[in-house]
Amino acid sequence: MIDKSGDLDFITEAHKDNYTELHKVIVSIQRIRNNLFHGGKHGSRGEDDLERNKFLLEKGKIILDQLAELTLILHLTIQEGTEKLFMS
């Protein structure tokens, strides 16, 4: 956000209490994406915090890669279980 003096300032966004931990992670990744692509927030110096953007992108990609891997594992486990059910 832009503070009263026109400088770029970062705030912590609270999640709803009824969100699961996974939901909180996904919402946070979505927020990173939205802020980077739609934010257009620049401080009085006219620039973003490039190091922070890079950090958020790197960490967000790690999390998305892990979620994709877990999804594949879950899918294969369910498929294997289903095959065993019908082969019995």
Long-range contacts (C-beta under 8 A, 24 or more apart in sequence): 1-41, 2-41, 2-42, 2-43, 5-44, 6-43, 6-44, 7-43, 7-44, 7-45, 8-41, 8-42, 8-43, 8-45, 8-48, 8-49, 10-49, 10-52, 25-63, 25-67, 26-67, 29-60, 29-63, 29-64, 32-56, 32-57, 32-60, 33-60
